[in-house]
Amino acid sequence: MAYMSQDGYDKLVAELKRLESVERPKASAAIADARDKGDLSENSEYDAAKEAQAKLENKINELKATLAEAKIIDTSRLSSDSVQILSKVGMTNLATNAKMSYTIVSESEANLREGKISITTPIAQGLLNHKVGDVVEVKIPRGVIKLRIDTISI
């Protein structure tokens, strides 16, 4: 089961509709164009178009499975007492005094440019269930970092 926000769910639905209504017809047209070019046994364009179509269908099926398993989180029932999914956490790296802020989201909604990290990341896992003022040690690939939780909001 994948927990996600309503916004994240809506984006996945829109992406699925785009893939089915725009990309799928393009893939079919590419196969038809390649087929018209003659002998299929030595037609690399045809093979490439079929492979692209297979990847597209796989992506569509993965999106459908994710949406089928999705559980939309009711944000009105969330609390900012401790870190949980959909929490926006302001924190300080105690080694460098660098301030950072991340929103903890489902894996399908993660986007580092938007400041959204997956709940499965080491940082998110280390922060879960902690409160403002807590200092947590998070094991990351480069070692262990100490983070102080400064703010939690929804």
GIDABEL-V45916 format. One record per residue. N is the residue number from 1. SS is DSSP state (h for helix, s for strand, l for the rest). OMEGA is omega as a letter, one per 20 degrees, with the letter a starting at -180 (* if undefined). D_CENTER is the distance of its C-alpha to the mean C-alpha in whole Angstrom. Layout:
N,SS,OMEGA,D_CENTER ; N,SS,OMEGA,D_CENTER
//
This chain:
1,l,a,14 ; 2,s,r,11 ; 3,s,r,11 ; 4,s,r,10 ; 5,l,r,11 ; 6,h,r,14 ; 7,h,r,12 ; 8,h,r,9 ; 9,h,a,11 ; 10,h,r,13 ; 11,h,r,11 ; 12,h,r,10 ; 13,h,r,14 ; 14,h,r,15 ; 15,h,r,13 ; 16,h,r,14 ; 17,h,r,18 ; 18,h,a,18 ; 19,h,a,17 ; 20,h,a,20 ; 21,h,a,22 ; 22,h,a,22 ; 23,h,a,21 ; 24,h,r,22 ; 25,h,r,26 ; 26,h,a,25 ; 27,h,r,25 ; 28,h,r,28 ; 29,h,r,30 ; 30,h,r,29 ; 31,h,r,31 ; 32,h,r,34 ; 33,h,a,34 ; 34,h,a,34 ; 35,h,a,36 ; 36,l,a,39 ; 37,l,r,40 ; 38,l,a,42 ; 39,l,a,42 ; 40,h,a,38 ; 41,h,r,39 ; 42,h,a,39 ; 43,l,a,37 ; 44,h,r,34 ; 45,h,r,32 ; 46,h,r,32 ; 47,h,r,31 ; 48,h,r,28 ; 49,h,r,27 ; 50,h,r,27 ; 51,h,r,25 ; 52,h,r,22 ; 53,h,r,23 ; 54,h,r,22 ; 55,h,r,19 ; 56,h,r,18 ; 57,h,r,19 ; 58,h,r,17 ; 59,h,r,14 ; 60,h,r,15 ; 61,h,r,16 ; 62,h,r,13 ; 63,h,r,11 ; 64,h,r,15 ; 65,h,r,14 ; 66,h,a,11 ; 67,h,r,13 ; 68,h,a,16 ; 69,h,a,14 ; 70,s,r,13 ; 71,s,a,15 ; 72,s,a,14 ; 73,l,r,15 ; 74,l,a,19 ; 75,h,r,18 ; 76,h,a,22 ; 77,h,r,22 ; 78,l,a,20 ; 79,l,r,23 ; 80,l,r,22 ; 81,l,r,25 ; 82,l,a,22 ; 83,l,r,19 ; 84,l,r,16 ; 85,l,a,13 ; 86,l,r,13 ; 87,l,r,16 ; 88,s,a,16 ; 89,s,r,18 ; 90,s,a,20 ; 91,s,r,22 ; 92,s,r,24 ; 93,s,a,24 ; 94,l,r,28 ; 95,l,a,29 ; 96,l,a,28 ; 97,l,r,28 ; 98,s,r,25 ; 99,s,r,23 ; 100,s,a,20 ; 101,s,r,17 ; 102,s,r,14 ; 103,s,a,12 ; 104,s,a,11 ; 105,s,r,8 ; 106,l,a,6 ; 107,h,a,4 ; 108,h,a,3 ; 109,h,a,3 ; 110,l,r,4 ; 111,s,a,6 ; 112,h,r,10 ; 113,h,r,12 ; 114,h,a,11 ; 115,l,a,12 ; 116,s,r,9 ; 117,s,a,8 ; 118,s,r,7 ; 119,l,a,10 ; 120,l,a,10 ; 121,l,r,11 ; 122,h,a,15 ; 123,h,r,15 ; 124,h,r,14 ; 125,h,r,16 ; 126,h,a,19 ; 127,h,a,19 ; 128,l,r,18 ; 129,l,r,21 ; 130,l,a,23 ; 131,l,r,25 ; 132,l,a,26 ; 133,l,r,28 ; 134,l,r,27 ; 135,s,a,27 ; 136,s,r,24 ; 137,s,a,24 ; 138,s,r,21 ; 139,s,r,21 ; 140,s,a,19 ; 141,l,a,20 ; 142,l,a,23 ; 143,s,a,25 ; 144,s,r,25 ; 145,s,r,24 ; 146,s,r,25 ; 147,s,r,23 ; 148,s,r,25 ; 149,s,a,23 ; 150,s,a,25 ; 151,s,r,23 ; 152,s,r,21 ; 153,s,r,20 ; 154,l,*,18
//
